């Protein structure tokens, strides 16, 4: 079989998935035509629509001239940058393994796709590049509409409007309470540190999982949990006010944390219970295992924070020394490991009783992986078959949710 020339279309900001729920890579004329039709119906003004139609037109022309050609669309990530380039790189590697192309013709809307040129050149020869513009858009008019559209995008709106609004709110509250600028500096510093370590993405992933809906019975647990969180903030602030002249520095922080940690844990427990009720109602029994692990992790962390605060303050009974704290830390590690083993064993048992063969597998970023072909229970892995009938496996622990599609975590 002769190796094809790829007509390569790049959707770096992953509009195909965000607007039309199409996962990349999209291979073949029929799949790309279906994808561009869904995207154009979802957002007729998206510039990726023009690029995709041009790629299909070029495919038809080359096919008419008896060329050996294939059209492929690669998708990135809405946050652009490293995440988008990593997704495009992984998808291109898969396409290279499956199709073994000789070279490619790159089709782009020019928005930010030129930045992936080095990634493509490092793997594949580029014969030609075509950037598709809308003819009637003049430069100034185009810039205006691009800015307007970006402000409608939730990701850019959070940066351009959300961050300044949050800073104004934080400085206003801090000034109103007479705390000065230092608390705001601490919050910003902790946030930047969390961003650097990608802690914020893990936290936001958990938070997004708890979507509020009055139509689901779990809202009772959410309301109770949020109420307790507010009470914890009030209790913490009152204890801070009453002890700031008696205790100082680390002891004061330990006292405030120790007085609120179990209230916060109870709030988390109620919200987890509410989410578990929703999952049971929707017959998504598998996902309860995830919330069990959340509860165990929250309970162990709360225990360590409480014992640690007693050790730091050490002014009121029960008195705790470092040895007790170290023993609690070791116990928490063993309990956490045992809970993880038990939950994963139960997960495997559930999966063997569920009819998942043939279902589509995607990552939590929308990248298409293939279809479920079976399980290796002994190894704790799930077998996936690609679009070209090749098979590989992923750990069962990577499964995020099971519904019409099986969603896997994209993390390393």
N, C-alpha and C positions, 0 to 999 in steps of 0.2 A: 504494500500500500504506500502510495506516494505521500511524503510529508507535506502538510498544508502550509499556506501563508495565513497568518492570523490577522483579522481585522479587529483590533483591540480597542475597545471603548472603556474609558475610565470614569467611574463615578466615585470620586475620592471622598465626598462627604456623605456617602451612603444614602442618598435620597431615595433610591429604589426600595430600600427596606423601610426607612422611616415613613415614607408616604404611600408606598404600594405593597409593603410586606413581601418584597421579592428579595431572596437571599442570593448573594454571589458565591462563586462565579456563575454567570448565565451563559450557557454554551449552546450554540446552534441558532439557526434563523428563526425557527418557530418559537423557541423559548424567549428569544430577544424581542420578537414581534409582540408576543403576549405581555412581556414585561413593559415595553414602551407604551403599549395601549393602556395598561393599568396605571402607569405613571402619568400619562397625559390626561387621563380621566380624573386622577387625584389632584394634579396640579398642572394645568395646561401651560402655565407661564414658566415652568422649570426649564432651564437651559439644557439640562441633560436630555430632554425629549428631542431637541434638535440634533444633538450629537448622536443619539441612538438611531434616529431615522436616517441620518446621513450614513452611518455605518451599515445599516441594512441596504440602503441604496447602492453603496459601493460593493457590498457582497453580491447583490444581484447582477451588477455590471460585470464583475470579474467572473462570476459563475457563467454568465452568458458567453464570455470569451473562453470558456472551457478551462478556467483556472482552478487549481486545487486550493480551495480557500475555506476558512471557517471563521465565523464571527463570534467573539467572546466579549462579555462585559465583566469587568472586575469592580468590586465595591470596597470602599474603605470604612471609615468611621466618622460619625458626625462631629467629633471633636478635632478632626484633622490631625496634623502633626504625626508623631511617632506611631500612635495607634492606627491611624488610617494607612500609613505606609507599611506597617507590619502586616495588616490584613491583606493589602494588595500584594505584597511580596509572597505571603503564604499561598494565596489563591493562584498567583502566577506560577509558582513552583508546582502546584497540583496540575494545572493545565499543561505545563511543559511535560510532566511525567506521563500524562494521559494522551496528548495529541502529538508530541514531538515535532513542533513546527520548525520551519526553516528560518522564518523571519516574520516581521509583523508590520502592519500599517496602523499607526496610532491615531485615533480619533478622539478629540477632546473638545469640551466647551470653553476651555481656556481659563476657567475661574481660578483654579489652583492646581490643576492636573499636571502642569509642566514640571512641578516639583518631583514627580515620580519618574521622570525620564531617566535619571541615573539608575534607578532600581530596575527598570525594564532593560536598559542597555547592558547592564551587568549580566543579564541572562539570555538576551535575545537581540538579534540584529534588527534595527528599525529601518525599513526601506523608505518610509515616508511618514510625514506628520501632517494632520489636518486639524486646524482649530476652527470650530463652527461658531460663527457669530450670527445674530439676527440682523438682517440687512437694515431695517428701518430704524434701528437704535443708534442715535448719534452719541458721541462720546460723553457729553455732559448729561444728556438725558439718561444714558445707560448707567452712569455713575450714580445718579440720583435714585434710579429704580433699584439698583443693586443695594444701596444703603437702606432704602425703604424695606426691601425684602428681608435683608439681614436682621433688621429690627423686629420683624415678625417672627423670625426663627427664635424659639425659646432659648437655645444655647447662647446666641449672640446677645439676646435681650438680657439674659442674666448677667453678662459681662458689662454691657454698656449702660444698663439702667439698674440692675439688681445690686451690684457691688457698691456703687455710690450711694444708693438708697440705704443699704445696710450700714455703711459707715456713718452716714448722717444720723441714723436711728441710734446706733451704739454711742456715738459721742453725745447726742442729746440726752439719752437716758443716764449716762455716766455723769454728765454735768448736773442734771436735775437731782441726782442722789448725792452730789457733792463728793464724788469719788475721784475726780480728775481724769486725766487721759491715760493713766497707767493701766487700768483694767482693760481698756480698749486695745492698748498695745499688746497685752498678754493674749487676748482673744485672737488678734490678727496674727501674732507670732505662732500660736498653737495651730491656727488654720494653715498657715504657710508650711509648717513642719508636717502637718497631716497630708498636705498636697504632695510634698516632696517624697513621703514614704508611701503614697497611694492609700493611706488609711481612709481618706474621705470617700473614695470610691467604694470601698468595702462597706462603710457605714451607710452611704446613700443607697447601695444595693439592698441593704436590709430595710431601710426606711421606705424605699419605693415599693417593697413587697407588701407593706401594710397600707394599702389603699382603702380609704374610708368610703363606705357606701351605706346609706340609711336603709337600703333594701335588703341588706344582709344582716343576720342576727348578731354577728360579731361586733357591731357598732357599740353594743352595750359595754363590752370589755374595753374598747378603745376609749370611750368617754370616761369610764372609771379610771383607766390608766393615765390619761392626760390630766385628769383632775388631781390624781396623786402626784404627778410630776410638778404641777403648779404648787401643790402643798409642800413638796420637797424643797422647791426654790424658796418659798416663804420661810420655812423652818430654817433652812440654811442661812438665809439673810439675817433672820432674827438672832440665831446663835452667833453669827459673825459680829453683829452689833453688840451683843451682850458680853462677849468674851475678848474683843479686840484690845481692851485695855488691861486684861488679865493675862492672856496668852499672846504670844507673838510668833510670827514667821511660820515655821513648819508645824509647831504644836497647834496653832490656830487653824491651819488648813486641815490637820488631822482631826481636830475636834468637829469641824463643820462636816467633813466627809463621813465620819463615824455616826453623826446624828441624822444623816439623810440617806445613807446607803441602802438600808432595808426598805425605806419608803420607795426609793427608786426601783429596787428589785421587785417589790410588790406591784408597782405600776407596769413594769415590763412583763411580769407574770400574767397580769390581767389582759394585757394587749395580745400576748402570745395565745392565751386561752381563747380570746375573741377570734383571732386568725385561724386557730385550729377548728373552731366551730364552723367558720366559713368554708374551710377546706373539706370538712366532713359533709357539710350540706351539699357541696358541689361534687362530691364523690371523687375527690382527689386525695385519697388516703395516703399515697406515697409521700406527699409533701409534709405530713405531720412529723415524719422523722427529722426533718430539718428544724422544725420548731422545738422539738424535744432537745436537740443539741443546743439551740439558742438558749433555752431555759437552763440547761446544765451549765453552759458557759457563763451566763449571767449570774447564776447562783454561786459558782465557784469564785468568780471575780468579786462579787459582793462580800463573800466570806473573807477573802484575802484583804480587801480594802478595810473591812471592819476590824479584823485582827491587827492589821498594820496600823490603823489609826489608834487603837488601844496601846500598841507598843510605842508609837511616837509620842502620844500625849502622856500616858502613864501617870496621871494625877488622880484618877478615880478608879475604884474597883469595877470590874476585875482587872488586876494588874497583869500585864503580859510582858515577857522578856523576848529577846531576839530568838532564843531557842524555840519558843512556842510558835513564833511566826514562821520560822524555817520549817518546823514540823508540819504546820498548816499548808505551806507551799508545796512540800513533797506529797502530802496527802491529796492536794488539789490536782497535781500532775497525774497521779495514779487513778484518781476517780475520773478525770477527764479522759484518760486513755481507755479505761474500762468502758465508759459510756459510749465512746466513739466506736469501739469494737462491737459492742452489743447492737447499737443502732445500725451500723453497716451490715451486720449479719441479718438483722430484720429486713433491711432494704433488699438484700439479695433474695430473701425468701418471698417478699412481695413481688419482685420483678419476675420471678419464675412463674408466678401464678397469673401474671397479666399478659394479655395478648398484644405484644408490641411489635412483632415482626411485620415489616412492610411500612411502618410509620416513618415519616421524614425526621431527620436529625439536623438541628441547627445550633449555632452557638448563641449565647445571650446577647451578642452584637449583631445577630442576623445573618451570619455566614452559613451557607448551606454546606452540610457535611456529607449527606448521603441518606440511605435508608437502613433501618435496623434489620440486620440479617440473623441475629441470634445472640446467645449469651454464653460466656464461659464462667459458670458459677464458681468453679474451684479457684480460678485466678481473680475473680471479682471484676470481670471486664465485660463490656457490651460490644458486640461486633457490628461494624458499620460497612455497608457496601456503597461505593462511589457510583457516579453516573456512568462510568465506563466499566462497571462490574469488578473493580478491585476492592479488596477487603482489608480493613485494619481495625484495631480495637482501642477503646478508651476505658478508663476506670469507671466503675459504676458510681463512685463518689463524686464524679464530675457532673452528674445529672442535677440540673437545677429544678426543673419542673416537667411533668408529664401531662399532656393534654392532647390536642389534635396533632401536635408535633412534640418531639422529645428535645428539650432545650438543655444544652451542655454549657458549663462554665468555660469561658475563653481564657481564663487565667492559666499561667504556667504551672 
